[in-house]
Amino acid sequence: MFIQDFGALQPSLSGMKQSMKTVLQTVTFGQGAYQSRLSLFSVGDRDIFYANFETFKNTKSALNGLHSVPYVGGSLSVPALERTFQTVISLINKRTDTRNPVVVILMSDASISCDRAEYGNLCKTAAKVRELAALMTVSMRFAETGAAPLSDLSTECFNVSNSEAMLANIQTLLTDANCDCPAEFTQFRTSECKKTTSCVRIYESPNTEGGGRDNCHDDSAELVTIRSPAKNDFVRTQLVKLNGTDAFIGLETATYTVFPTMLLTGRWTSGPDWNSQSDYGGQFSLREMSCVVITTTGEWKPVECENVSHAHWYVCEKRARDASHREELEN
């Protein structure tokens, strides 16, 4: 879904139209099962809904449609953009093909900050769009207009600025959007905004470790495996966002007999052993026959596994899906 700010100043407008054309030429549009669909909007001092998901039958017609999008004069109107977002939400909710994710691309040279009161309703509507789709903002920076940040509106990591790498960045993010998580799961990204195949969900209903593990299995998931500081911080951050408490992760201890001694080691419920020498958490002290929770500070604590009077939240993890085929990705 393209939202084109056709109220932009002329240098920005020319650049936006050419950029849109270049991006569209890299995508196969149609009405087939795994083809992309395009919806077009024009916005300035008013808003025009130009094309829905069924309008264009192939890439050629999509390119012709882009060329025919009417110009909308005047500076970008906040109410007009808000109405456009509302139309976007309605279209997404009405679509019949839900196999492929939706990406909404807003190209504009406007400057919008959600810290300012006049953008309050717009930012709330943008948040509703982000619940249904990846909202990408492309800030068109030119010497005539100066920097134009739009990242307050965008999905995290989906903000792009005009630069030599702009088109490559847009195409990368379009590809990223095809690797998604099921509803209620959050995708783990690195600090560089790179997606991983890990999808995490925190269950806020206290349970024993065994009960949490069984509920994860019911959702085709496992208790989360954490093998890096970045992932540990990601899980911690998700807990903090929920004003959470300690939560079970997938590490548990096991005692092995290697005659004539007993060895205390750890293993992840997803399968691999925990290597105290090389894995993250190597300074963590294991206890015999215990399970592990992560705290809101990111620390790990050994706790009883099946004591119902000391139940905890728990963190489930599953692999992200390839949206083209809705299949589980391999590592």
C-alpha positions as CSV (number, residue, x, y, z in Angstrom):
1,M,0.0,0.0,0.0
2,F,1.6,3.3,-1.1
3,I,0.6,6.6,0.4
4,Q,2.1,9.3,-1.7
5,D,2.4,12.9,-0.4
6,F,1.4,14.6,-3.6
7,G,1.3,17.9,-1.8
8,A,5.1,17.8,-1.5
9,L,7.4,20.5,-2.8
10,Q,8.4,19.9,-6.5
11,P,11.9,18.5,-5.8
12,S,10.5,16.0,-3.4
13,L,7.6,15.1,-5.6
14,S,9.7,14.2,-8.6
15,G,12.0,12.1,-6.5
16,M,9.1,10.3,-4.9
17,K,7.4,9.4,-8.1
18,Q,10.6,8.0,-9.6
19,S,11.4,6.1,-6.4
20,M,7.9,4.5,-6.3
21,K,8.3,3.5,-10.0
22,T,11.6,1.9,-9.3
23,V,10.3,0.0,-6.3
24,L,7.2,-1.2,-8.2
25,Q,9.3,-2.6,-11.0
26,T,11.0,-5.0,-8.6
27,V,7.7,-6.5,-7.4
28,T,5.4,-9.0,-9.3
29,F,1.8,-7.8,-9.0
30,G,-1.3,-9.8,-9.8
31,Q,-4.2,-11.5,-8.3
32,G,-2.6,-15.0,-8.0
33,A,-2.2,-16.8,-4.7
34,Y,1.4,-15.6,-4.0
35,Q,1.5,-12.4,-6.0
36,S,1.6,-9.0,-4.5
37,R,-1.3,-6.6,-4.5
38,L,-1.1,-2.9,-4.6
39,S,-3.3,-0.1,-3.2
40,L,-2.6,3.6,-3.9
41,F,-3.4,6.8,-2.1
42,S,-2.7,10.4,-2.8
43,V,-2.6,12.9,0.0
44,G,-1.9,16.6,0.4
45,D,-4.3,19.2,1.6
46,R,-7.0,16.6,0.9
47,D,-6.9,12.8,0.5
48,I,-7.7,10.6,-2.5
49,F,-8.2,6.9,-2.4
50,Y,-7.1,5.9,-5.9
51,A,-6.8,2.1,-6.1
52,N,-7.7,-1.0,-3.9
53,F,-6.1,-4.4,-3.8
54,E,-8.2,-5.7,-6.7
55,T,-7.6,-2.7,-9.1
56,F,-4.3,-3.8,-10.8
57,K,-4.0,-7.2,-12.5
58,N,-0.3,-7.1,-13.2
59,T,2.8,-5.1,-12.8
60,K,2.3,-3.1,-16.0
61,S,-1.1,-1.9,-14.9
62,A,0.3,-1.0,-11.5
63,L,3.0,1.2,-13.1
64,N,0.3,2.8,-15.4
65,G,-1.8,3.4,-12.3
66,L,1.0,5.1,-10.5
67,H,1.5,7.4,-13.5
68,S,-2.2,8.3,-13.4
69,V,-2.4,9.1,-9.7
70,P,-3.8,12.6,-9.5
71,Y,-1.8,15.5,-8.0
72,V,-3.1,16.9,-4.8
73,G,-2.0,20.5,-4.1
74,G,-1.1,22.2,-0.9
75,S,1.0,21.1,2.1
76,L,0.3,17.7,3.7
77,S,-2.8,18.0,5.9
78,V,-2.8,16.1,9.2
79,P,-6.6,15.4,9.0
80,A,-6.1,14.2,5.4
81,L,-3.3,11.8,6.3
82,E,-5.4,10.6,9.3
83,R,-8.3,9.8,7.0
84,T,-6.0,8.0,4.7
85,F,-4.8,5.8,7.6
86,Q,-8.4,5.1,8.5
87,T,-9.1,4.0,5.0
88,V,-6.0,1.8,5.1
89,I,-7.3,0.1,8.3
90,S,-10.6,-0.5,6.6
91,L,-9.1,-2.0,3.5
92,I,-6.8,-4.3,5.5
93,N,-9.7,-5.6,7.6
94,K,-11.9,-6.3,4.5
95,R,-9.3,-8.1,2.5
96,T,-10.0,-11.8,1.8
97,D,-6.4,-12.9,1.1
98,T,-4.7,-13.0,4.5
99,R,-1.8,-15.2,3.6
100,N,0.6,-12.4,2.8
101,P,1.5,-9.6,5.2
102,V,0.7,-6.0,4.4
103,V,3.3,-3.2,4.1
104,V,2.1,0.4,4.1
105,I,4.6,2.8,2.7
106,L,4.3,6.5,3.4
107,M,6.5,8.8,1.3
108,S,6.6,12.4,2.3
109,D,8.8,15.4,2.9
110,A,6.6,16.4,5.9
111,S,7.9,16.5,9.5
112,I,5.8,14.8,12.1
113,S,6.5,14.4,15.8
114,C,4.2,12.5,18.1
115,D,5.5,14.6,21.1
116,R,3.4,17.5,19.7
117,A,-0.2,17.8,20.6
118,E,-1.4,18.6,17.1
119,Y,-0.3,15.2,15.9
120,G,-1.9,13.2,18.8
121,N,-4.9,11.7,16.8
122,L,-2.7,11.0,13.8
123,C,-0.2,9.1,15.9
124,K,-2.9,7.1,17.6
125,T,-4.3,6.1,14.2
126,A,-0.8,5.2,12.9
127,A,-0.5,2.9,15.9
128,K,-3.7,1.1,14.9
129,V,-2.2,0.7,11.4
130,R,1.0,-0.8,12.9
131,E,-1.2,-3.4,14.7
132,L,-2.3,-4.7,11.3
133,A,0.7,-4.0,9.0
134,A,4.3,-3.0,8.8
135,L,4.2,0.8,8.4
136,M,7.2,2.0,6.5
137,T,8.0,5.7,6.4
138,V,10.2,7.2,3.7
139,S,11.4,10.7,4.6
140,M,12.4,12.6,1.5
141,R,15.3,14.9,2.4
142,F,16.3,17.6,0.0
143,A,18.3,20.8,0.4
144,E,15.1,22.8,-0.3
145,T,13.1,21.1,2.4
146,G,15.7,20.0,5.0
147,A,15.5,16.9,7.1
148,A,12.0,15.5,7.4
149,P,11.7,12.8,10.1
150,L,8.7,10.5,10.0
151,S,10.0,7.7,12.3
152,D,7.5,8.5,15.0
153,L,4.8,7.0,12.8
154,S,6.6,3.9,11.5
155,T,6.9,0.4,12.7
156,E,10.2,-0.1,14.6
157,C,13.1,-0.4,12.2
158,F,10.9,0.5,9.2
159,N,11.9,4.2,8.8
160,V,14.0,5.1,5.7
161,S,15.6,8.4,4.7
162,N,16.4,9.7,1.3
163,S,19.9,8.7,0.4
164,E,21.9,6.7,-2.1
165,A,20.8,3.5,-0.3
166,M,17.2,4.5,0.0
167,L,15.8,2.1,-2.7
168,A,18.0,-0.8,-1.5
169,N,16.8,-0.1,2.1
170,I,13.1,-0.1,1.0
171,Q,13.6,-3.4,-0.9
172,T,15.3,-5.0,2.1
173,L,12.5,-4.0,4.4
174,L,9.9,-5.4,1.9
175,T,11.8,-8.7,2.0
176,D,11.9,-8.5,5.8
177,A,8.2,-8.1,6.0
178,N,7.8,-11.5,4.3
179,C,9.4,-13.1,7.4
180,D,6.9,-12.5,10.1
181,C,5.5,-13.9,13.3
182,P,2.0,-15.2,14.2
183,A,-0.4,-13.0,16.0
184,E,0.6,-12.3,19.7
185,F,4.3,-13.2,19.0
186,T,7.0,-10.6,18.8
187,Q,9.9,-11.0,16.4
188,F,13.4,-10.8,17.8
189,R,15.6,-8.2,16.1
190,T,19.2,-7.4,16.7
191,S,20.4,-4.0,17.7
192,E,21.1,-3.3,14.0
193,C,17.4,-3.9,13.3
194,K,18.1,-7.2,11.5
195,K,15.3,-9.7,11.8
196,T,15.9,-13.2,13.2
197,T,13.7,-16.3,12.9
198,S,12.8,-16.2,16.6
199,C,9.3,-15.2,17.6
200,V,8.6,-14.8,21.3
201,R,5.4,-14.6,23.3
202,I,5.2,-13.9,27.1
203,Y,2.3,-15.6,28.9
204,E,1.2,-13.5,31.8
205,S,-0.8,-16.3,33.6
206,P,1.4,-17.8,36.3
207,N,2.1,-21.5,35.9
208,T,4.6,-24.2,36.8
209,E,7.5,-24.9,34.5
210,G,5.8,-28.0,33.2
211,G,2.5,-26.3,32.8
212,G,4.1,-23.5,30.9
213,R,6.0,-25.9,28.7
214,D,2.8,-27.8,27.9
215,N,1.0,-24.6,27.0
216,C,3.9,-23.6,24.7
217,H,3.6,-27.0,23.0
218,D,-0.1,-26.4,22.5
219,D,1.0,-23.3,20.5
220,S,3.6,-25.2,18.5
221,A,6.3,-23.5,20.5
222,E,8.9,-24.2,23.2
223,L,10.0,-22.4,26.3
224,V,12.5,-19.8,25.0
225,T,16.2,-20.6,24.4
226,I,18.6,-17.7,25.2
227,R,22.1,-18.0,23.9
228,S,23.3,-14.4,23.5
229,P,23.2,-11.1,25.4
230,A,21.2,-9.5,22.7
231,K,18.4,-12.0,23.0
232,N,18.5,-11.9,26.7
233,D,18.0,-8.2,26.6
234,F,15.2,-8.6,24.1
235,V,13.3,-10.9,26.4
236,R,14.0,-8.6,29.3
237,T,12.6,-5.6,27.4
238,Q,9.4,-7.5,26.5
239,L,8.9,-8.3,30.2
240,V,9.4,-4.6,31.2
241,K,7.0,-3.5,28.5
242,L,4.3,-5.6,30.2
243,N,5.2,-4.4,33.7
244,G,6.1,-8.0,34.2
245,T,7.6,-10.2,36.8
246,D,10.0,-13.3,36.7
247,A,9.2,-15.7,33.9
248,F,10.3,-19.2,33.1
249,I,12.8,-19.7,30.2
250,G,13.7,-23.0,28.7
251,L,16.8,-23.8,30.8
252,E,16.6,-26.6,33.3
253,T,19.2,-28.6,35.2
254,A,20.0,-32.2,35.0
255,T,22.2,-34.5,37.0
256,Y,24.3,-37.2,35.1
257,T,26.2,-40.0,36.7
258,V,29.8,-40.4,35.3
259,F,31.2,-43.0,37.6
260,P,32.3,-42.4,40.3
261,T,31.0,-38.8,40.3
262,M,27.7,-36.9,39.7
263,L,27.9,-34.1,37.1
264,L,25.5,-31.1,37.3
265,T,24.7,-29.6,33.9
266,G,22.0,-27.7,32.1
267,R,19.9,-28.3,29.0
268,W,17.4,-26.3,27.0
269,T,13.9,-27.8,26.7
270,S,14.2,-27.2,23.0
271,G,16.9,-29.8,22.8
272,P,20.5,-28.6,23.1
273,D,22.6,-28.8,26.2
274,W,23.7,-25.6,27.9
275,N,27.5,-25.1,27.7
276,S,28.6,-23.2,30.8
277,Q,31.9,-22.4,29.1
278,S,30.6,-21.0,25.8
279,D,26.9,-20.2,26.1
280,Y,25.4,-17.0,27.4
281,G,24.8,-17.1,31.1
282,G,28.1,-19.0,31.8
283,Q,28.4,-17.3,35.2
284,F,24.9,-18.5,36.3
285,S,25.0,-21.0,39.2
286,L,23.0,-24.1,38.6
287,R,21.2,-26.0,41.3
288,E,20.2,-29.6,41.3
289,M,16.8,-30.3,39.9
290,S,15.8,-26.7,39.3
291,C,14.3,-24.6,36.6
292,V,15.2,-21.0,35.6
293,V,13.4,-17.7,35.4
294,I,14.5,-14.4,33.9
295,T,13.9,-11.3,35.9
296,T,13.0,-7.8,34.6
297,T,16.7,-6.8,35.1
298,G,17.8,-9.7,32.8
299,E,19.3,-11.8,35.6
300,W,18.6,-15.6,35.8
301,K,17.4,-17.3,39.0
302,P,17.1,-21.0,39.8
303,V,13.6,-21.8,41.1
304,E,11.5,-24.9,41.8
305,C,10.0,-26.3,38.7
306,E,6.6,-27.6,39.9
307,N,5.8,-25.7,43.1
308,V,2.3,-24.3,42.3
309,S,2.5,-21.9,45.2
310,H,5.5,-20.3,43.4
311,A,4.2,-20.2,39.9
312,H,5.6,-17.8,37.3
313,W,4.9,-16.2,34.0
314,Y,6.6,-18.1,31.1
315,V,8.2,-17.2,27.7
316,C,7.4,-19.3,24.6
317,E,9.3,-19.2,21.3
318,K,8.6,-20.5,17.8
319,R,10.2,-19.9,14.4
320,A,9.2,-17.1,12.1
321,R,7.3,-18.0,9.0
322,D,8.0,-17.4,5.3
323,A,5.0,-15.4,4.4
324,S,5.1,-16.5,0.7
325,H,4.2,-20.0,1.7
326,R,3.3,-19.7,5.4
327,E,5.8,-22.3,6.2
328,E,8.1,-22.5,9.2
329,L,11.6,-21.3,8.4
330,E,14.7,-23.4,9.1
331,N,17.6,-21.8,11.0
